[in-house]
Amino acid sequence: MNPEFVDTLVVKNDTKIIFLIMDGLGGLPIDGRDRTELESARTPNLDALAGKSVCGLLDPIGYGITPGSGPAHFALFGYDPIKNNIGRGILEAAGIDFPMTDRDLLIRINFATIDTNGIVVDRRAGRIDNETNKRICRKLQDNIQKLSGIEIIFEPVREHRALLTLRGDGLREEILETDPQQAGLPPFPPKALVPEAEETAALLQELIHKAGEILSDEEKANMILLRGYSRYRRYPTLEERYGLNALAIAGYPMYRGIARLLGMVIGPQPSSIQEEFIALRDHYDQHDFFFLHVKPTDSRGEDGNFDAKVAVIEEVDKLIPSVLELQPNVLVVTGDHSTPAALASHSWHPLPVLLSSATCRPDRVDRFGERDCIAGGLGRMPMVYLMGLALAHARRLEKFGA
């Protein structure tokens, strides 16, 4: 079924839906452990909620496909992740509210550390702090303003991430990303994937060379890795598709960017998980859909830190009662993809989901974990249909046909 079909059935009412998204929630056991991070965590509140809910597993893209954060979040909100595939560049730009134009090629930068042989030893430059990021962006901007008549703009985002914008005519996005996705390899060259992108690829190669010279005296962030080339495009909003007045509560710029692209109101930028839940309570009367995004589950998974990811899940569990006090009509708890600490990266594994509503059929799942949820009433389903299911339980979809 086309996920956009539900748009034709939408009716407005005053029900409220909360999507609590623990980024990278799904996991794997590690050596010496027989449980995933979620299964290892002490989660009495989530377990009790699972016992009153309908549970299952979600595939963000498809069987065996490892998703990026962009397409996975689009699937969460009911947008076909393949049809609406989006580069990280535009997400980073939207996340910092960068004024995009139709002449922009938007690219995400990872500041990285390379050795004297040009081999990547740290793809994230030790997760440099925000002030270092700003200083390095200023350093690059002071030394590179234009190349071959194309305007070059560097903007800091957060930690090791920044935004590179090329502004000019004839720029193309069909270029190989330079991030090798693992340490121990040199950065890839920005190879053109179609003949029309040759000039843009050559421009990027020159820019990378100049950036390497400028950053050569930096201890950690001495190279840039380029990812997510993208041109600007407009997406139909949650208001236009579903009639929802949505609020996004997220600390990380990229997820605020996704929300902004989909027309959500951007809430206050929290500095902790607890502040996110407080923001949900403080703004609950003003909206009817809430995207509450928890980032550290994903970050700790990418760090390969099993115990730290467990601790984040346990912190979220302690805050679940504050959500239940709001008495939402529909509460969905899941992630956008799996980030097992065992792999220290995103993975293709399906992730658990629970949907709590007065109209759901509770199944026999009484613990929120991967192996428990596979026996749930939702079974294993494509993530793109989750939004339609939430709308149905919120009584926001009318009957189809006579």
C-alpha positions in Angstrom: 0.0 0.0 0.0 1.2 3.5 -0.8 1.8 5.2 2.6 0.4 8.4 1.2 -3.0 6.8 0.9 -3.8 7.6 4.5 -3.7 11.3 3.6 -7.0 10.9 1.9 -8.7 9.5 5.0 -7.5 12.1 7.6 -10.1 13.8 9.8 -9.2 16.4 12.5 -10.0 16.1 16.2 -8.5 17.1 19.5 -6.6 13.9 20.2 -2.9 13.9 21.1 -0.1 11.7 19.8 3.4 11.4 21.3 6.3 9.7 19.5 9.1 9.0 22.0 12.1 8.2 19.8 15.2 6.7 21.4 17.6 7.1 18.5 19.5 3.9 17.7 17.4 2.0 20.2 17.9 -1.5 18.7 21.0 -3.5 19.7 22.8 -6.8 19.9 24.5 -8.8 22.7 28.2 -8.4 23.2 30.8 -11.0 24.2 30.0 -12.3 27.6 26.4 -11.0 27.5 23.4 -12.8 26.2 21.1 -9.7 26.0 20.9 -6.6 24.0 21.3 -3.1 25.6 17.5 -2.7 25.9 17.1 -6.2 27.3 19.9 -5.6 29.8 18.5 -2.3 31.0 16.3 -2.1 34.1 13.1 -0.7 32.6 10.2 -1.4 35.0 8.1 1.5 33.5 8.6 0.5 29.9 7.9 -3.1 30.7 4.7 -2.3 32.5 3.6 -0.1 29.6 4.4 -2.9 27.1 2.1 -5.1 29.1 -0.8 -2.7 28.3 0.2 -2.0 24.7 0.6 -3.7 21.4 4.2 -4.4 20.4 6.3 -5.5 17.5 9.4 -4.9 15.4 10.0 -2.2 12.8 12.1 -2.3 9.6 13.0 1.3 8.8 13.8 0.7 5.1 13.6 -3.0 4.2 15.0 -6.4 5.1 18.8 -6.2 5.4 19.0 -2.5 4.6 21.0 -0.3 7.0 19.4 3.1 7.2 20.8 6.5 7.7 19.1 8.8 10.2 17.4 10.9 7.5 15.5 8.2 5.7 14.7 6.4 8.9 13.1 9.5 10.4 11.2 10.2 7.2 9.8 6.6 7.5 8.8 7.2 11.1 6.6 10.1 10.0 5.0 8.1 7.1 7.1 9.4 4.2 8.4 6.8 1.8 12.1 6.7 2.8 13.2 5.6 -0.7 11.1 8.0 -2.7 12.0 10.8 -0.3 15.7 9.9 0.2 17.5 13.0 1.4 21.1 14.0 1.9 22.5 14.9 5.2 23.6 18.2 3.9 20.1 19.6 3.7 19.2 18.1 7.1 22.2 19.8 8.7 21.3 23.1 7.0 17.7 22.9 8.2 18.9 22.0 11.7 20.8 25.2 12.1 18.1 27.2 10.2 20.6 28.1 7.5 19.0 30.3 4.8 19.1 27.9 1.8 18.7 28.9 -1.8 18.0 27.1 -5.1 21.6 27.6 -6.1 23.1 25.7 -3.1 24.8 22.4 -2.9 24.6 21.4 0.8 27.2 19.0 2.3 27.8 17.7 5.7 31.3 17.8 7.0 32.8 15.4 9.5 36.0 16.9 11.0 38.4 13.9 11.2 41.9 13.0 12.3 44.3 11.6 9.7 47.9 10.5 10.3 51.0 11.5 8.4 50.2 8.9 5.7 46.8 10.4 5.1 45.0 7.5 6.8 41.9 8.2 8.9 42.5 7.3 12.5 39.4 9.0 14.0 36.3 9.8 11.8 35.0 12.2 14.5 38.2 13.9 15.6 37.7 12.9 19.2 34.2 14.5 19.1 35.8 18.0 19.4 33.7 20.4 21.5 31.5 23.1 20.0 33.9 26.0 20.5 36.6 24.1 18.7 34.2 23.5 15.9 33.4 27.2 15.6 37.0 28.2 15.7 37.9 25.7 12.9 35.0 26.8 10.7 36.2 30.4 11.1 39.7 29.4 10.2 38.5 27.7 7.0 36.1 30.5 6.1 38.9 33.1 6.5 41.0 31.3 4.0 38.5 30.0 1.5 35.7 32.3 0.3 35.5 31.3 -3.4 36.8 28.7 -5.8 36.3 29.0 -9.5 33.6 31.6 -9.0 31.6 29.5 -6.6 30.9 30.9 -3.1 32.1 28.7 -0.3 30.4 28.9 3.1 31.4 27.0 6.3 28.9 26.8 9.2 29.5 25.0 12.5 26.8 22.5 13.6 27.9 20.6 16.7 30.9 18.7 18.0 32.7 17.2 14.9 29.9 18.1 12.4 29.7 21.2 10.2 27.9 22.4 7.1 29.6 23.2 3.8 27.6 25.1 1.2 28.7 25.7 -2.3 26.6 28.5 -3.9 26.6 28.9 -7.6 25.1 27.7 -10.9 25.4 24.2 -12.4 26.4 22.4 -9.2 25.6 18.7 -9.0 25.1 16.3 -6.1 25.9 12.9 -7.8 29.3 12.6 -6.2 31.0 9.9 -4.1 31.1 10.7 -0.4 34.7 11.0 0.9 34.0 9.4 4.3 35.3 5.8 4.2 33.0 5.0 7.2 35.8 3.3 9.1 39.2 4.1 10.5 42.3 2.7 8.8 41.5 3.8 5.3 42.3 7.1 3.5 39.4 9.4 2.6 37.8 8.5 -0.7 38.2 11.0 -3.6 35.0 12.9 -4.5 34.5 11.0 -7.7 31.7 12.1 -10.1 29.0 9.5 -10.4 27.6 11.0 -13.6 29.5 13.0 -16.3 27.6 16.2 -15.5 29.1 16.2 -12.0 32.7 16.2 -13.1 33.2 20.0 -12.6 31.7 19.9 -9.2 33.8 16.9 -8.2 37.0 18.7 -9.3 36.0 21.8 -7.3 35.5 19.6 -4.2 38.8 17.9 -4.7 40.5 21.3 -4.8 38.6 22.4 -1.7 39.6 19.3 0.3 43.2 19.8 -0.6 43.1 23.5 0.6 41.2 22.5 3.8 43.9 19.9 4.5 46.6 22.5 4.2 44.8 25.0 6.4 44.1 22.4 9.1 47.5 20.7 9.0 48.5 22.2 12.3 45.4 21.1 14.2 46.0 18.3 16.7 42.7 16.5 16.1 40.5 18.0 13.4 43.1 18.1 10.6 40.9 16.9 7.7 37.3 17.2 6.4 35.2 14.2 5.3 32.3 15.1 3.0 28.9 13.3 3.2 25.3 13.8 2.2 25.5 16.1 -0.9 22.0 17.5 -1.5 20.1 20.3 -3.2 17.1 22.0 -1.6 13.6 20.6 -2.1 10.3 21.2 -0.3 8.3 18.4 1.4 4.6 18.4 2.3 4.2 19.1 6.0 2.5 17.1 8.7 -0.2 19.8 8.8 -0.8 19.4 5.1 -0.8 15.6 5.1 -2.3 14.8 8.5 -3.8 18.0 9.9 -1.4 17.9 12.8 0.0 20.8 14.8 3.3 19.2 15.6 6.0 20.1 18.0 9.6 18.8 17.8 11.7 18.5 21.0 15.2 17.6 20.0 18.6 18.7 21.1 20.6 17.7 18.1 20.5 20.0 15.1 19.9 17.4 12.4 16.7 16.1 14.0 15.5 19.7 14.5 16.2 20.1 10.8 14.1 17.1 9.8 11.3 18.5 11.9 11.6 21.9 10.3 11.5 20.4 6.8 8.3 18.6 7.7 6.7 21.8 9.1 6.9 21.1 12.8 7.2 23.8 15.4 10.7 23.7 16.8 10.7 23.6 20.6 13.3 24.8 23.0 16.7 23.3 22.6 17.2 21.1 25.7 20.6 20.4 27.2 19.6 17.1 28.9 17.1 14.3 28.5 15.2 15.5 31.6 14.8 18.9 30.0 13.3 17.3 27.0 10.6 15.7 29.1 10.0 19.0 30.9 9.5 20.8 27.6 7.0 18.2 26.6 5.0 18.9 29.7 5.3 22.7 29.4 4.1 22.7 25.7 1.5 19.9 25.9 -1.6 22.2 25.7 -0.3 24.0 22.6 0.0 21.0 20.1 -1.5 17.7 19.2 1.6 15.8 17.9 4.9 15.6 19.7 8.2 14.3 18.4 10.4 13.7 21.5 13.9 12.7 20.3 16.6 11.2 22.6 20.0 11.2 20.9 22.4 9.6 23.4 21.2 6.1 22.9 22.6 6.4 19.3 25.8 8.2 20.3 26.7 5.6 22.9 26.0 2.8 20.5 28.3 4.5 17.9 30.9 4.8 20.6 30.7 1.0 21.1 29.9 1.7 24.8 27.3 -1.0 25.7 27.0 0.0 29.4 26.6 3.7 28.6 23.8 3.0 26.2 22.1 0.8 28.8 22.3 3.7 31.3 20.7 6.1 28.8 17.7 3.7 28.3 17.4 3.4 32.1 17.4 7.2 32.4 14.5 7.4 29.9 12.6 4.7 31.7 12.6 6.7 34.9 10.9 9.6 33.0 8.1 7.5 31.5 5.7 8.2 34.4 5.9 12.0 33.5 4.6 11.1 30.0 1.8 8.9 31.2 0.6 11.7 33.5 -0.2 13.7 30.4 -2.6 10.9 29.3 -1.9 11.1 25.6 -4.5 9.3 23.3 -1.6 7.5 21.6 1.9 7.0 22.9 4.5 5.3 20.6 7.9 4.3 22.0 10.5 3.2 19.5 13.7 4.3 17.7 14.6 5.2 14.2 17.1 2.4 13.6 19.3 0.0 15.5 22.8 1.1 16.6 24.3 -1.9 18.4 27.4 -1.1 20.5 28.7 -4.5 19.3 29.0 -2.9 15.8 29.6 0.7 16.8 27.4 1.7 13.9 23.9 1.7 12.5 22.7 -1.7 11.5 19.9 -3.4 9.5 18.3 -5.1 12.5 14.6 -4.4 13.1 13.9 -2.5 16.3 11.2 -2.8 19.0 8.1 -0.6 19.1 5.2 -0.3 21.5 1.9 1.5 20.8 -0.2 2.4 23.8 -3.8 3.5 23.3 -7.3 2.9 24.7 -8.2 1.3 21.4 -5.2 -1.1 21.0 -5.4 -4.8 21.6 -2.8 -5.6 24.3 -0.8 -8.7 23.4 1.1 -11.1 25.6 4.4 -9.1 25.6 5.2 -8.0 29.1 8.8 -6.8 28.6 10.0 -4.2 26.2 12.9 -5.9 24.4 13.8 -7.1 21.0 13.1 -10.8 21.6 9.9 -10.1 23.4 8.5 -7.7 20.9 8.9 -10.1 18.0 6.0 -12.0 19.5 3.8 -8.9 19.7 0.6 -8.1 18.0 2.1 -5.8 15.4 4.5 -8.5 14.2 7.3 -7.3 12.0 6.2 -4.3 9.9 7.6 -1.6 7.7 8.2 1.5 9.7 6.6 3.7 7.1 3.1 2.5 8.1 3.6 3.4 11.8 2.2 6.9 11.4 -1.0 5.7 9.8 -1.5 3.2 12.6 -1.0 6.0 15.2 -3.5 8.2 13.4 -6.1 5.3 13.4 -5.7 4.8 17.1 -6.1 8.6 17.6 -9.4 8.3 15.6 -8.0 10.6 12.9 -8.8 8.3 9.9 -12.2 7.9 8.5 -13.6 4.6 7.0 -12.4 3.7 3.5 -15.1 2.9 1.0 -18.9 2.4 1.4 
